[in-house]
């Protein structure tokens, strides 16, 4: 957006009668981009169509010029065509990027004035009457400063800080993933349509749906058996039977596992031999 356009939008806010509208741009982690506006008709700004959602209203926006995290909440009605209740429940919006703008709806070509940028935090929903897609929701928007403040210096740890197969780990994941059809499920449990080889290797790994109504959803595996997988968080919805999932092996991040199972002890990102805070308690043990 040009400096002239920015100034024009700000000038529109100082008049006795304003023609400002809020615009939300939401970018999910799977690349889906949605736009909404508080105006009563859709607005196309900078190539993105912002659908009309007059019921979406922001709370007071708290912005700071220092290191305090900004905050805001957005409340409104769930739209079956866009922000579906089922998508909220299974986590499609977890970690989505959100940008809040204002614009002059009489001259959207002037562009947008950024008010806040952040990520989706907590989502709460009140179920409507008669349909699973109806209801009201409230989305907490947290600023990028929150993530910055949460990121600290690495702490010493007897377990590995790396993720299996990432740049720091370096384990080749070829042959450590398998595609499996699912026969059914409930809550945190998924039934498999075929036997799983070495099921213990998939504990603490990942399940990603690659087909069906849950396509793109990923969940951490708590433990697995030959014909079923138990997840850390529930995901099952009606109609998911027959879908295909990609299962990725996991790691318990212990040094013994890194050496014995993966032969990767030189890349172990932890301090397995550093005495912990319980060293005095263990003194004298056989």
Secondary structure as UniProt FT lines:
FT   HELIX           3..12
FT   STRAND          20..27
FT   TURN            29..30
FT   STRAND          33..37
FT   STRAND          43..45
FT   TURN            46..47
FT   STRAND          48..52
FT   TURN            54..55
FT   STRAND          57..58
FT   STRAND          71..77
FT   TURN            80..81
FT   HELIX           85..90
FT   TURN            91..95
FT   STRAND          97..104
FT   TURN            105..106
FT   HELIX           108..110
FT   STRAND          113..127
FT   TURN            132..133
FT   STRAND          135..143
FT   HELIX           144..150
FT   TURN            164..165
FT   TURN            167..169
FT   TURN            174..175
FT   STRAND          177..186
FT   TURN            187..188
FT   STRAND          189..192
FT   TURN            197..198
FT   HELIX           199..202
FT   TURN            203..204
FT   STRAND          206..209
FT   TURN            213..216
FT   STRAND          218..224
FT   STRAND          228..231
FT   TURN            238..239
FT   TURN            241..242
FT   STRAND          244..248
FT   HELIX           255..260
FT   TURN            261..262
FT   HELIX           265..267
FT   TURN            272..273
FT   TURN            277..284
//
